[in-house]
Amino acid sequence: MVQTGFRSLLAKVHAIPFQTSLCSTSGVIEIDLAAIADNFRRMSGWAHGAEVAAAVKADAYGLGGGRVAPVLREAGCRSFFVATPGEGIALRSVLDDAAIYVLNGLMAGDEAAFEEYELVPVLNDPGQVDRWAAYCARRGAALSAALHVDTGMNRLGMTGEEAAAMDSRGPGFPVALLMSHLACARHPDDAKNADQLARFRQLDPLFPAVARSLANSGGVMLGADYAFDMARVGIALYGGAPLDGGPNPMDPVVRVRARVLQIRQVPRGETVGYDATFTAPRDMRVAVVAAGYGDGWPTVFTGKGAALAGGARVPFVGRVSMDLNALDVTGLPEGQPAVGDLVDLIGPGLGVDEAAGRAGLIAYELLTALSRRFERRYLPA
Ligand SMILES: *Cc1c(COP(=O)(O)O)cnc(C)c1O
C-alpha cells in the first residue's frame, strides 16, 4: 500500500511514546532534577536526624516518577511512598534496592503482587492486618508491612486501640513502620498538630523496636518533636511550599510554558471566549495560548489566572476552554509576545503555590493535573 505523507507521519507519531514532542504547538514543562535533589538534601538537613522518605504517588506529583525517583535514590533517598500497588509496580522497574510503601492499603487479591514486587503494604485496618498475616503464614514467609494509625484525620488508619490489640497478640509479620498522618501540618499554629502528636505519643509503648513516622513536608517544619524516625516528604521536593503563607524555602522545580498561537485585536465591546463572559472594556490586544482545562488549567481560573509574557504579568480574559486560553497583552510593547513564543503559566516570578492559589487551588492539585499534552523536558541532576 502506498503511504501518503500523512500516513507515514501518523506511523511515526505512533512509534514515539511522547508524541506531543512532535507538535510545535505544544507547551513545555521543564522539570529541574537537580533542584529536586537539592530539595531532598535540604529537607534531610531540617529533619532532626530522621530519614527523609519521598512521596512519589500520582507519578511523583505529575512530574514523572520514572525520572524523579532514580534522582532521589541517587541523592540518598531509601524509602518511597506511592498510593496504589500499580504505582508501586511501575516504580519497582526503576528502583531495585529501595523500600516502596503503598499507602492505600491491602485489598483482597493483591497479596501476591505485593510479594512479587517487594512492595510494603501500609495496613489501614485490622482486616488488612489479618489478610497480610494469613498470606505470610500461607507462604511461610516473614514479609514486612507498615501499620497506619489514625490520630485525628479520620481518613485512613486503624484506631490506637486496634493497634494495641495487634501488638499484644503479635501481628504475624515484621512491622516495618508505625505511621500516622497530620491533617494541619501546613498551619504550624493549628492546635490539631499538638493534639495529633499527643495521640501518636500514646502509642509509644507499642511495638517498641519499630520505626515511627508522623511528619509530611509541613510536619518537618513543626520541629524536632514531630520528626520521629522518618518523614514522608512530597510537595517540598517538587518546589512547593511546605507551609501555607510566608516565604517558600524550597528551590523551584517546575516551569510550565504555553505556546502563543494567535495575537488578535479585540475592539472595545467585543466579547472573548465561550458564553461571552468577558467584554472588552477598551480596544485590546489578546494572545491566545494553547493551554486550557484539557492541559490542566481548569475553568476556575476564568477571570483569576495570570501568566508571564517576557517576564511581565498578564491576566487571563474570558472563559478558559479545553485547548485554549486568552491573555490580555495590551500593555506589552507591540510585537510581544509573538506567535510561537512561550509564556509562563508557572515560572520565575510566578511560583506553583501562587499560580494555584489564584484560583483557590493548591500546588498539589495543579501539578498532578498537568496533562500529557505538555512536552516534559528534564534539566539534568
Ligand atoms: C501525600 C502524603 C504525604 C506527603 O505529603 P506532602 O504534604 O506532599 O509532603 C505523606 N504522608 C501521607 C500519608 C500522604 O498521603
The ligand as an SDF file (V2000), in Angstrom:
LIG
                    3D

 15 15  0  0  0  0  0  0  0  0999 V2000
    0.9110   12.5280   50.2850 C   0  0  0  0  0  0  0  0  0  0  0  0
    1.3010   12.0730   51.6420 C   0  0  0  0  0  0  0  0  0  0  0  0
    2.4940   12.5260   52.2250 C   0  0  0  0  0  0  0  0  0  0  0  0
    3.3300   13.6410   51.6240 C   0  0  0  0  0  0  0  0  0  0  0  0
    2.7050   14.8790   51.9100 O   0  0  0  0  0  0  0  0  0  0  0  0
    3.3260   16.2820   51.4640 P   0  0  0  0  0  0  0  0  0  0  0  0
    2.4340   17.2730   52.0820 O   0  0  0  0  0  0  0  0  0  0  0  0
    3.2980   16.3160   49.9810 O   0  0  0  0  0  0  0  0  0  0  0  0
    4.7300   16.3270   51.9900 O   0  0  0  0  0  0  0  0  0  0  0  0
    2.8640   11.9570   53.4280 C   0  0  0  0  0  0  0  0  0  0  0  0
    2.0940   11.0100   54.0210 N   0  0  0  0  0  0  0  0  0  0  0  0
    0.9340   10.5750   53.5010 C   0  0  0  0  0  0  0  0  0  0  0  0
    0.1220    9.5610   54.2170 C   0  0  0  0  0  0  0  0  0  0  0  0
    0.4930   11.1110   52.3060 C   0  0  0  0  0  0  0  0  0  0  0  0
   -0.6880   10.7090   51.7910 O   0  0  0  0  0  0  0  0  0  0  0  0
  1  2  1  0
  2  3  1  0
  2 14  2  0
  3  4  1  0
  3 10  2  0
  4  5  1  0
  5  6  1  0
  6  7  2  0
  6  8  1  0
  6  9  1  0
 10 11  1  0
 11 12  2  0
 12 13  1  0
 12 14  1  0
 14 15  1  0
M  END
$$$$
